[in-house]
């Protein structure tokens, strides 16, 4: 199935949509998905809407402390 060519979406896929897709592919429960999404949103808002790919260990430590 991986050999099937896929067309690119017209718009870039949003980070949270990618994350939810990953959680569902790995068969996390819906309640776990809700909780993880909640914490990711809190993390992003804490860092003034910066994309997580631009952050590192210091940013995680700052959020957790």
URVEN-V734532 format. One record per residue. RES is the residue in one small letter. D_LAST is the distance of its C-alpha to the last C-alpha in Angstrom with 1 decimal. Layout:
[[RES:D_LAST] [RES:D_LAST]]
This chain:
[[x:44.3] [x:42.0] [x:45.1] [x:45.5] [x:44.8] [x:42.4] [x:42.7] [x:39.8] [x:38.4] [x:39.5] [x:36.0] [x:32.9] [x:31.1] [x:27.8] [x:24.6] [x:24.0] [x:27.6] [x:27.2] [x:24.2] [x:26.2] [x:29.2] [x:27.4] [x:26.1] [x:29.7] [x:31.3] [x:29.3] [x:30.4] [x:27.1] [x:27.9] [x:27.8] [x:25.3] [x:22.9] [x:23.6] [x:22.8] [x:19.4] [x:18.4] [x:19.7] [x:17.9] [x:14.4] [x:15.7] [x:16.9] [x:13.7] [x:12.1] [x:15.2] [x:15.4] [x:11.9] [x:13.3] [x:16.6] [x:18.6] [x:18.4] [x:19.8] [x:17.5] [x:20.2] [x:19.4] [x:15.8] [x:14.7] [x:12.3] [x:10.5] [x:10.1] [x:8.7] [x:6.1] [x:5.4] [x:5.7] [x:3.8] [x:0.0]]
